[in-house]
């Protein structure tokens, strides 16, 4: 099939020119008339992969299900679910305390203004590459408190700032509402309904955490992956990630009409390139001066710093998931899916 060959060629060129050690791509449409699986370096559709921030879609799916069930509202204050002692001093800008004004929507849409301890914290980015470590939710909060917020919440009509702490907080909210550990909530609200048997949030040595590459260095980071529960700690496979992505945008997990309420996109910080953020997921507009590929429409989904990705291209009814397993170049997944969209049938 020429359609499949075009997608395969894009993948093969990327894997070679980017010198990836291993990679996998699954591309399918809703009807099943198109299904492409590309493999590189021994990684295949059933190989375990580290989701990193692509797992934010899991957190979003749980928030939307609890919202649909009437167990929370996006307008709820975060302080309703998170202890005041934890929140105190989290968002202080120009001597004014905004911590107790934060809403769930502020977190989900990345418009809280909170800084990112991962990228902005002293030596944090370097440490995450060179060491395996465990960081507790309390430590994440304390590191965030040491950084200056970027803007006041609910005062940034056109601004957003991508920060992992937003989803770490949402993970805590989910646990409080469901009165269960996050791994149990994922099992109940995502894995069981979709029949996922090889997807999990690692909690101990009994769980396999695949190695991640940083340039040519192979890293084993199980403690780190067990730290980022709400913001990116899940392990899955490309095949199961495809099932999830179709369920997310196809209505298998929550009323699909809720997505219309999330489709308000704001531009992220300059380091995020053309990416905009809506209610719990990324949007990449293809017809933009910030993109290299002037296609039509938009890509919806998420990518992760480990090279994982899960995007839906509504204009062509194309679902694309996979893993490039390379931390040194987090832009690679975005560049790949944009190239794939450009040649999509």
LUMPALO-29177 format. One record per residue: residue in one letter; x, y, z of N, C-alpha, C in turn; residue number from 0. Coordinates in steps of 0.2 Angstrom, whole numbers. Last residue first. Example, Ala and Ser with C-alpha at 12.3 -4.5 7.8 and 13.67 -1.06 7.14 Angstrom:
BEGIN
R resn   nc1   nc2   nc3  cac1  cac2  cac3   cc1   cc2   cc3 resi
R    S    64   -11    35    68    -5    36    64     0    39    1
R    A    66   -28    39    62   -22    39    66   -16    39    0
***
This chain:
BEGIN
R resn   nc1   nc2   nc3  cac1  cac2  cac3   cc1   cc2   cc3 resi
R    X   -12    48    22   -17    47    17   -24    51    18  344
R    X     1    59    27    -5    55    29   -10    54    23  343
R    X    12    67    26    11    62    21     5    58    22  342
R    X    10    76    37    11    79    31    10    74    25  341
R    X    10    67    48     4    70    46     4    73    39  340
R    X    24    64    48    19    59    47    12    62    45  339
R    X    29    76    52    31    73    46    26    68    44  338
R    X    23    77    65    22    82    60    23    80    53  337
R    X    29    66    71    22    66    70    20    71    65  336
R    X    43    71    72    41    65    68    33    65    66  335
R    X    43    82    80    45    83    73    42    76    69  334
R    X    39    76    92    35    81    89    36    82    81  333
R    X    50    67    94    43    65    93    38    70    90  332
R    X    61    77    95    60    72    90    53    69    89  331
R    X    62    85   106    58    88   101    57    82    95  330
R    X    70    79   115    63    79   117    59    81   111  329
R    X    84    73   115    81    77   110    73    76   110  328
R    X    89    65   125    93    70   123    89    75   118  327
R    X    81    53   127    80    59   131    84    65   129  326
R    X    74    42   117    80    46   117    78    53   121  325
R    X    64    33   112    68    31   117    75    35   117  324
R    X    53    34   104    60    35   100    65    33   105  323
R    X    38    26   102    43    28   107    49    28   103  322
R    X    20    28    99    26    25    98    31    28   103  321
R    X     6    32    88     9    31    95    16    28    94  320
R    X    -7    40    80     0    39    79     3    38    86  319
R    X   -21    40    70   -19    39    77   -11    37    76  318
R    X   -31    49    59   -25    45    60   -22    45    67  317
R    X   -41    57    52   -42    51    56   -36    46    57  316
R    X   -37    68    46   -35    62    42   -37    56    46  315
R    X   -40    77    55   -42    79    48   -41    73    44  314
R    X   -36    72    68   -43    72    66   -44    73    59  313
R    X   -23    64    73   -24    69    68   -31    69    65  312
R    X   -17    61    89   -22    60    85   -23    66    80  311
R    X    -3    54    97    -6    59    94   -12    57    89  310
R    X     9    50   108     3    48   106    -1    54   104  309
R    X    26    46   112    21    50   109    15    47   108  308
R    X    43    46   120    36    43   119    31    48   116  307
R    X    55    52   123    54    50   116    47    47   115  306
R    X    56    56   136    59    50   135    59    48   127  305
R    X    47    67   137    54    68   137    58    62   135  304
R    X    32    64   127    36    64   133    44    65   132  303
R    X    17    71   121    23    68   120    27    68   127  302
R    X     0    70   116     5    71   121    11    68   119  301
R    X   -14    77   107   -11    71   111    -6    74   116  300
R    X   -17    82    91   -20    82    98   -17    76   101  299
R    X   -14    92    77   -12    86    81   -14    87    88  298
R    X   -24   100    65   -20   100    71   -19    93    73  297
R    X   -26   108    48   -28   105    55   -23   105    60  296
R    X   -14   105    35   -20   107    38   -22   104    44  295
R    X     3   109    34    -2   105    33    -9   108    36  294
R    X    17   114    33    11   118    32     5   114    30  293
R    X    30   111    43    25   108    39    18   111    38  292
R    X    36   118    53    40   117    46    35   114    41  291
R    X    29   131    63    30   124    61    33   124    54  290
R    X    26   144    65    31   141    70    32   134    68  289
R    X    16   148    57    23   151    55    28   147    60  288
R    X     5   135    53     8   140    58    15   142    56  287
R    X    -4   122    52    -3   128    48    -1   134    52  286
R    X    -4   114    63     0   112    57     1   118    52  285
R    X    -4   115    80    -7   118    74    -2   117    68  284
R    X    -5   104    92     1   106    87    -3   109    81  283
R    X    -9   103   109   -11   104   102    -6   107    98  282
R    X    -9    91   123    -6    96   118   -10    97   112  281
R    X   -20    91   137   -16    88   132   -14    93   127  280
R    X   -28    97   147   -24    91   149   -21    87   143  279
R    X   -35   107   138   -37   104   145   -34    97   146  278
R    X   -21   113   129   -28   113   131   -29   110   137  277
R    X    -7   121   123   -10   117   128   -17   118   129  276
R    X     4   120   109    -1   124   113    -4   119   118  275
R    X    20   120   101    15   117   105    11   122   109  274
R    X    31   125    94    24   127    92    19   124    96  273
R    X    42   126   108    41   127   101    34   129    99  272
R    X    45   127   121    40   121   119    39   122   112  271
R    X    52   138   124    56   132   123    52   126   121  270
R    X    42   148   126    46   147   119    50   141   118  269
R    X    27   141   134    34   145   134    38   143   127  268
R    X    12   139   124    17   138   130    23   142   129  267
R    X    -3   146   120     4   145   118     8   144   124  266
R    X   -19   137   122   -14   143   124    -7   141   122  265
R    X   -35   132   118   -28   131   117   -24   137   118  264
R    X   -48   123   122   -46   130   122   -38   130   123  263
R    X   -56   111   123   -52   113   117   -51   121   117  262
R    X   -63   106   133   -56   107   134   -52   110   128  261
R    X   -76   105   128   -75   110   134   -67   111   135  260
R    X   -74    95   120   -76   101   117   -75   107   122  259
R    X   -73    84   128   -67    86   124   -68    93   121  258
R    X   -85    80   132   -81    84   137   -75    87   133  257
R    X   -91    72   122   -92    79   122   -88    84   127  256
R    X   -87    59   125   -83    63   121   -85    70   120  255
R    X   -88    54   142   -92    57   136   -87    61   132  254
R    X   -74    42   143   -78    47   146   -82    50   140  253
R    X   -69    31   137   -67    32   144   -72    37   147  252
R    X   -73    30   124   -73    24   127   -72    25   135  251
R    X   -72    41   115   -77    41   120   -78    34   124  250
R    X   -61    43   107   -67    40   104   -72    39   109  249
R    X   -50    48   113   -53    52   108   -59    50   106  248
R    X   -47    37   122   -47    44   124   -51    48   120  247
R    X   -47    26   113   -52    26   119   -53    33   121  246
R    X   -36    28   106   -42    28   103   -48    29   108  245
R    X   -26    28   116   -27    34   112   -34    34   109  244
R    X   -27    14   121   -29    20   125   -31    26   121  243
R    X   -23     8   109   -29     6   112   -32    12   116  242
R    X   -10    13   109   -14    14   103   -22    13   106  241
R    X    -4     7   120    -5    15   120   -10    17   114  240
R    X    -4    -6   117    -9    -4   122   -10     4   122  239
R    X     7    -5   107     0    -8   105    -5    -6   110  238
R    X    17     0   114    14     4   109     7     2   107  237
R    X    15    -2   132    18    -4   126    14     0   120  236
R    X    20     6   147    15     3   143    19     0   137  235
R    X    22    14   163    25    10   158    19     7   154  234
R    X    21    31   170    18    25   168    22    21   163  233
R    X    24    44   176    28    38   178    26    31   175  232
R    X    20    58   175    23    54   170    27    48   171  231
R    X    12    64   184    15    68   179    18    64   174  230
R    X     8    56   195     3    60   191     5    63   185  229
R    X    21    51   198    15    47   197    10    51   193  228
R    X    37    51   198    32    55   194    26    52   193  227
R    X    43    41   205    42    47   208    37    51   204  226
R    X    46    30   198    41    29   203    40    36   206  225
R    X    56    35   189    50    33   186    44    32   192  224
R    X    67    35   198    64    41   195    57    40   193  223
R    X    69    22   201    67    26   206    64    32   204  222
R    X    73    16   188    66    14   191    64    19   197  221
R    X    82    19   177    80    24   182    73    22   185  220
R    X    96    16   168    91    12   171    89    17   177  219
R    X   102    21   152   101    23   159    95    18   162  218
R    X   115    22   140   109    18   142   108    19   150  217
R    X   121    34   130   121    31   137   115    28   138  216
R    X   121    41   119   123    34   118   123    31   125  215
R    X   108    51   123   113    51   118   115    43   117  214
R    X   101    41   134   102    49   134   109    49   129  213
R    X    88    29   134    94    32   131    95    39   132  212
R    X    82    19   147    81    24   143    88    27   140  211
R    X    75     2   151    81     7   150    79    13   146  210
R    X    59    -1   159    64    -1   153    69     4   154  209
R    X    55    -8   173    56    -1   171    61    -2   165  208
R    X    44   -20   180    49   -19   175    49   -11   173  207
R    X    40   -22   197    38   -19   191    44   -18   186  206
R    X    45   -26   209    42   -31   205    40   -29   198  205
R    X    50   -16   215    55   -19   211    51   -25   207  204
R    X    36    -4   214    41    -7   217    46   -11   212  203
R    X    27     3   206    27     5   213    33     1   217  202
R    X    23     9   190    27     5   194    27     8   201  201
R    X     8     8   183    11    13   186    16     9   191  200
R    X     5    -1   167     5     0   174     9     6   177  199
R    X     1   -12   155     1    -5   157     1    -5   164  198
R    X    -4   -24   150     4   -23   151     5   -16   152  197
R    X   -17   -25   149   -14   -30   154    -7   -29   154  196
R    X   -32   -17   146   -25   -16   145   -21   -21   151  195
R    X   -46   -15   143   -43   -22   143   -35   -22   142  194
R    X   -52    -4   146   -49    -5   139   -46   -11   138  193
R    X   -57    -5   159   -62    -4   154   -59    -5   147  192
R    X   -44    -8   166   -49   -13   165   -54   -11   160  191
R    X   -36     4   164   -34    -2   161   -40    -7   161  190
R    X   -45    15   169   -42    15   162   -40     8   160  189
R    X   -51    14   181   -54    19   177   -51    18   169  188
R    X   -43     4   188   -51     4   188   -54     8   183  187
R    X   -30     8   186   -32     1   185   -40     1   184  186
R    X   -30    21   191   -28    20   184   -31    13   182  185
R    X   -32    18   204   -37    22   201   -36    21   193  184
R    X   -21    11   208   -27     8   208   -33    11   204  183
R    X   -11    21   207   -11    15   203   -17    11   203  182
R    X   -16    30   217   -16    32   210   -16    26   205  181
R    X   -25    23   230   -19    25   227   -20    26   219  180
R    X   -41    31   234   -37    25   232   -30    27   230  179
R    X   -51    40   235   -49    37   241   -45    30   239  178
R    X   -55    48   224   -56    41   224   -55    37   230  177
R    X   -50    61   229   -57    60   227   -59    52   227  176
R    X   -37    58   232   -41    61   237   -49    59   236  175
R    X   -32    54   220   -32    50   225   -36    52   231  174
R    X   -34    66   212   -37    60   210   -38    55   216  173
R    X   -25    75   219   -32    76   219   -36    70   217  172
R    X   -13    69   216   -15    70   223   -23    71   223  171
R    X   -13    72   202   -13    65   204   -15    65   211  170
R    X   -13    86   202   -19    83   200   -19    75   202  169
R    X     0    88   206    -5    90   211   -12    86   209  168
R    X     7    83   195     8    80   201     2    82   206  167
R    X     2    93   186    -1    86   186     1    82   192  166
R    X     9   104   190     2   104   189    -1    97   189  165
R    X    22   100   190    19   101   197    11   101   196  164
R    X    27   102   177    25    95   179    21    96   186  163
R    X    21   115   166    25   113   173    22   106   175  162
R    X    20   127   154    20   119   155    25   118   162  161
R    X    10   140   154    17   138   156    17   131   158  160
R    X     1   151   144     1   145   148     9   144   149  159
R    X    -9   165   140    -3   162   142    -4   156   145  158
R    X   -21   172   137   -17   169   132   -11   166   133  157
R    X   -25   175   150   -30   173   145   -27   170   139  156
R    X   -21   175   164   -17   174   158   -21   171   153  155
R    X   -26   175   176   -25   181   174   -21   181   167  154
R    X   -27   163   182   -34   166   180   -33   173   177  153
R    X   -13   165   192   -18   161   189   -24   165   188  152
R    X     1   176   188    -5   174   192   -10   170   189  151
R    X    16   169   182    11   174   181     5   172   186  150
R    X    27   162   186    28   166   180    22   171   179  149
R    X    35   160   203    29   159   198    30   164   192  148
R    X    51   156   207    46   161   206    41   159   201  147
R    X    55   142   219    55   146   212    50   151   211  146
R    X    53   136   230    59   140   230    60   144   223  145
R    X    41   129   228    41   135   232    47   139   232  144
R    X    46   118   221    42   123   217    42   129   221  143
R    X    52   111   231    57   114   226    53   119   222  142
R    X    41   107   239    46   112   242    50   115   236  141
R    X    35    99   229    31   105   231    36   110   234  140
R    X    44    88   229    42    92   223    39    99   224  139
R    X    43    84   242    49    87   239    48    91   233  138
R    X    30    78   242    32    84   246    38    88   244  137
R    X    32    68   233    28    73   231    29    79   236  136
R    X    49    63   232    43    63   235    39    69   233  135
R    X    60    55   222    58    62   224    51    61   226  134
R    X    74    45   220    67    45   221    66    52   224  133
R    X    85    42   206    84    45   212    76    44   213  132
R    X    99    40   196    93    37   197    91    39   205  131
R    X   108    53   186   107    49   192   100    46   192  130
R    X   109    60   175   115    57   177   113    52   183  129
R    X    96    66   172    99    62   167   105    58   170  128
R    X    92    72   183    88    67   181    91    63   176  127
R    X   103    82   185   102    76   190    98    71   187  126
R    X   100    91   175   106    87   175   105    81   179  125
R    X    88    96   180    88    93   174    94    89   173  124
R    X    92   102   193    87    96   192    87    93   186  123
R    X   101   112   195   104   106   193    99   100   192  122
R    X    87   121   202    95   121   202    97   113   201  121
R    X    73   120   191    76   119   198    83   118   197  120
R    X    67   121   179    70   127   182    74   126   188  119
R    X    63   108   175    67   112   171    70   118   174  118
R    X    57   103   187    61    99   183    65   103   179  117
R    X    49   113   192    55   111   196    59   107   192  116
R    X    42   126   184    43   119   183    49   117   187  115
R    X    30   137   192    36   136   189    37   128   188  114
R    X    13   141   189    18   138   193    24   137   189  113
R    X     2   146   181     8   150   182    14   147   186  112
R    X    -9   139   178    -8   141   185    -2   146   186  111
R    X   -12   133   166   -12   141   167   -12   143   174  110
R    X   -13   120   162    -7   123   162    -7   131   163  109
R    X   -26   115   162   -24   119   156   -17   122   157  108
R    X   -25   109   175   -26   105   169   -24   108   163  107
R    X   -23   120   184   -18   114   183   -19   111   177  106
R    X   -35   127   182   -28   130   181   -23   125   180  105
R    X   -45   118   185   -44   120   178   -37   123   177  104
R    X   -44   117   199   -42   111   195   -41   113   188  103
R    X   -37   133   204   -42   128   203   -39   122   199  102
R    X   -30   143   217   -29   139   211   -35   134   211  101
R    X   -31   151   228   -35   153   223   -35   148   217  100
R    X   -21   147   237   -27   145   238   -33   147   233   99
R    X   -10   154   231   -10   146   232   -17   144   233   98
R    X    -7   167   230   -12   164   225   -13   157   226   97
R    X    -1   180   239    -2   173   240    -8   171   235   96
R    X    10   193   235     3   191   235     3   183   235   95
R    X    23   197   232    21   197   239    14   195   240   94
R    X    24   193   218    24   200   221    21   201   227   93
R    X    17   178   222    20   182   216    19   190   218   92
R    X    17   162   226    17   169   229    21   173   224   91
R    X    12   147   228    11   152   223    11   159   226   90
R    X    15   140   240    17   137   233    17   142   228   89
R    X    12   145   252    18   147   250    20   144   243   88
R    X     2   131   256     5   137   259    11   139   256   87
R    X     0   118   252    -1   123   248     2   130   250   86
R    X     2   110   264     6   109   258     5   115   253   85
R    X    -7   116   273     0   116   274     4   115   268   84
R    X   -19   113   267   -17   119   267   -10   120   268   83
R    X   -20    98   257   -20   101   263   -17   108   263   82
R    X   -31    97   243   -24    96   245   -24   101   252   81
R    X   -45    99   240   -42    92   240   -35    91   243   80
R    X   -47   112   241   -53   107   243   -50   100   244   79
R    X   -37   118   235   -37   118   242   -42   114   245   78
R    X   -41   119   222   -36   114   224   -36   113   231   77
R    X   -58   123   219   -51   125   222   -47   119   223   76
R    X   -67   118   205   -65   117   212   -58   120   213   75
R    X   -69   118   192   -69   125   195   -68   124   202   74
R    X   -71   106   188   -64   109   186   -64   116   189   73
R    X   -77    96   201   -78   101   196   -71   104   194   72
R    X   -81    79   206   -77    85   206   -79    89   200   71
R    X   -90    69   204   -86    69   210   -82    75   211   70
R    X   -98    67   193  -100    72   197   -96    72   204   69
R    X   -94    60   183   -97    56   188  -100    61   193   68
R    X   -86    68   175   -93    66   172   -97    63   177   67
R    X   -76    70   184   -80    76   182   -86    73   180   66
R    X   -70    57   183   -73    59   190   -77    65   189   65
R    X   -66    58   170   -71    53   172   -74    55   178   64
R    X   -57    68   170   -63    69   166   -68    64   168   63
R    X   -47    63   178   -50    69   180   -57    70   176   62
R    X   -43    52   170   -46    51   176   -50    57   179   61
R    X   -38    58   159   -44    54   158   -47    53   164   60
R    X   -27    65   164   -32    69   162   -39    64   161   59
R    X   -19    54   168   -21    58   173   -27    62   170   58
R    X   -17    50   154   -20    45   159   -23    49   165   57
R    X   -10    60   149   -16    59   146   -20    54   151   56
R    X     2    59   155    -2    65   158    -9    64   155   55
R    X    10    50   149     5    48   154     1    53   157   54
R    X    19    58   142    13    56   138     8    53   143   53
R    X    29    60   150    24    65   151    18    63   146   52
R    X    34    43   151    35    50   153    29    54   153   51
R    X    32    30   147    28    35   144    30    42   146   50
R    X    43    18   142    42    23   147    38    29   144   49
R    X    38     2   136    41     9   135    39    13   141   48
R    X    40   -15   131    38   -10   136    42    -3   135   47
R    X    34   -21   115    40   -20   120    38   -14   125   46
R    X    25   -23   106    24   -26   113    29   -25   117   45
R    X    30   -18    94    24   -15    97    22   -18   104   44
R    X    48   -17    97    42   -18    93    36   -16    97   43
R    X    65   -15    95    59   -13    99    53   -14    94   42
R    X    76   -17    87    73   -23    91    67   -21    95   41
R    X    79    -6    79    83    -8    85    81   -14    89   40
R    X    62    -3    75    69    -1    74    73    -3    80   39
R    X    47    -4    66    51    -6    71    59    -4    70   38
R    X    30     0    63    37     1    61    42     0    67   37
R    X    15    -4    57    19    -5    63    26    -5    60   36
R    X    -1     2    52     6     2    50    10     1    57   35
R    X   -16     1    45   -12    -1    51    -5    -2    49   34
R    X   -31     6    38   -24     7    38   -21     5    45   33
R    X   -43     1    41   -41     0    34   -34     2    33   32
R    X   -48     3    53   -44    -3    52   -42    -4    45   31
R    X   -56    15    56   -59     9    53   -55     3    52   30
R    X   -47    24    62   -53    21    66   -56    15    63   29
R    X   -30    20    58   -36    24    57   -41    21    61   28
R    X   -13    20    64   -19    17    62   -25    22    61   27
R    X     4    16    68    -1    21    65    -7    18    62   26
R    X    17    15    79    11    12    76     6    17    74   25
R    X    34    13    80    29    17    78    23    13    76   24
R    X    49    13    89    43     9    87    38    14    85   23
R    X    67    11    92    61    15    91    55    11    88   22
R    X    84    13    96    78     9    96    72    13    95   21
R    X    94    23    94    96    16    96    90    11    95   20
R    X    94    34    81    91    32    86    93    24    88   19
R    X   100    44    72   104    39    75   101    36    81   18
R    X    92    52    64    93    54    71    97    49    75   17
R    X    93    45    52    96    52    52    97    54    59   16
R    X    86    33    55    93    33    53    96    40    54   15
R    X    73    37    60    77    33    64    85    33    62   14
R    X    69    45    49    70    48    55    75    44    60   13
R    X    68    35    39    73    41    38    74    44    44   12
R    X    58    27    44    65    24    43    70    30    42   11
R    X    47    36    45    50    33    51    57    30    50   10
R    X    45    38    31    46    44    36    50    41    42    9
R    X    42    25    26    48    29    24    50    35    29    8
R    X    30    23    33    36    19    34    42    22    32    7
R    X    22    32    26    23    32    33    29    29    35    6
R    X    23    27    13    25    34    14    26    35    22    5
R    X    17    14    14    24    15    13    27    22    14    4
R    X     4    16    17     8    13    22    15    14    21    3
R    X     0    21     4    -1    25    10     4    23    16    2
R    X     3    11    -5     7    17    -5     6    21     1    1
R    X     4    -6     0     0     0     0     4     6     0    0
***
